[in-house]
């Protein structure tokens, strides 16, 4: 499955690198922002965030990730903004791959994937999920759903064994 995705990526890597660079430039302006509204309650004023294993009691992926970031980088908002941006960058690549898979047999596959990835990367509606720390669940859920969808399509197309068909279910369950 990974080789299949690498093959797609290699064919248009210059465009993807350019798009990721532009996206980093756009969202880098949010990296200096402080904690806002929900961020203050969920992270800055949350004494339990330092205890990584306590976060598993709530079964909240958000709190587990926030606690992991806190334990690695401390209470600096920069680290949280950076993680949101990285999640978005991975989702851009996954979106590009998904469109390439869906339009694989067509002559406009590369053009369509470029347009969709560009719109997804820089559309203003994505700003809340990336620039606002508490918007992490939006970015993370989108990534998990897109990866789950890719896994499902590849598993179905390649007629892979049952073990591979569990992968999409795991990604959907994490959302």
ABEGO torsion letter per residue (X at the ends): XAAAAAAAAAAAAAAAAAAAAAAAAAAAAAAABBBBEAAAAAAAABAAAABAAAAAAAGBAAAAAAAAAAAAAEABAAAAAAAAAAAAAAAAAAAAAAAAAAAAABAAAAAAAAAAAAAAAABAAAAAAAABAAAAAAAAAAAAAAAAAAAAAAAAAAGBBAAAAAAAAAAAAAX
